[in-house]
Amino acid sequence: MKSFIDLNDPAFWLCSSLLAAVVATNAAWLARRVLRKRSGAPATPPHGALSAVAWLLVSLYFLLPPPAAWRFGALSPRLMGLNGIGWVGSLRAGAPLMFLIIGLLIFGWLVYRRSLAGDRTRTRLERVGATLRAPVDAALLQWHWAFYRALAIALLPITAGALANSEILRPLGTQLMAVPLYWGSWLGLALIALEWALNPFGRAELKRPGQREIALLRVALAIATTALFTLAPNFWLLLIAHLTVETVIAGWLSLPK
């Protein structure tokens, strides 16, 4: 019987990442609820030192697995869109959509922002802090999404091969094998959505004004950049789109308080 712990297997890294995310976030949520009940404190998002520690842990979770998977041969940088890029063709195919994504998302945010009333003033420190953190968060998210997408693309031939053994599902397997990058990219997005849906902190963001809008913006970015990758498998184009949108919004188009 094949051992589950196979560091050369993309499925191991994918399952381990999902499992770690689900267990860690739900355990932290449960611990937070228990501590809050004992102390009688109101339900508020983490702040101060606790928020900084949580951000650091999440950042390490996003940052470290891809290099480790490369080391054991379970992940291809090419499938992440990091190398082996035909830049001329990639720019010709992807640059128009990249600029369209940036323009539409910022325009939509501006329209929504104008519909809200409230205090729009921020201190210089708040603006600088948000502007510096936004590109880091954007890069970490794109890195994590590229990790799941590449693993899903790598696993697609195995999945299609299993489907080919069934007379009924064989046409589906043939279709998946015809364009593995396309279907693998959307499968990776589905796994990202699953990870988010099983994260109680992510679900809680949808109930908080300000955080809810950022969460929905990132959902739109995940869908849009996945579509961009299927057209031009170039991680750097996705990163530019995401960095631009989040940095402009965080630095200059924050929602009123």
Number of C-alpha atoms within 10 A of each C-alpha: 3 5 6 11 11 13 16 15 18 23 18 17 23 22 12 15 17 17 12 13 18 18 13 12 17 15 13 14 14 13 12 14 14 12 11 14 12 9 9 9 10 8 10 8 11 12 10 7 9 11 11 12 13 13 13 12 11 14 16 11 16 19 17 12 18 23 14 14 22 14 13 13 13 20 25 21 17 14 22 23 20 14 14 11 15 11 12 9 11 16 15 11 15 23 17 11 20 21 14 14 21 20 15 12 19 19 12 11 19 15 11 12 14 10 7 12 10 8 9 11 12 13 8 9 9 12 15 14 13 19 18 13 14 20 21 14 17 21 18 18 19 20 19 18 21 25 26 27 29 27 27 27 25 21 18 22 18 13 14 21 15 13 18 16 11 12 8 10 13 16 14 14 21 15 12 20 19 13 13 18 22 18 19 24 25 19 20 22 21 16 17 18 14 13 17 17 13 16 18 16 15 16 14 12 17 15 11 12 11 14 15 15 17 19 15 13 17 16 14 14 22 20 13 20 24 22 18 23 24 18 15 25 27 24 22 16 22 27 19 16 24 26 20 18 23 26 20 17 20 22 17 13 15 19 23 14 12
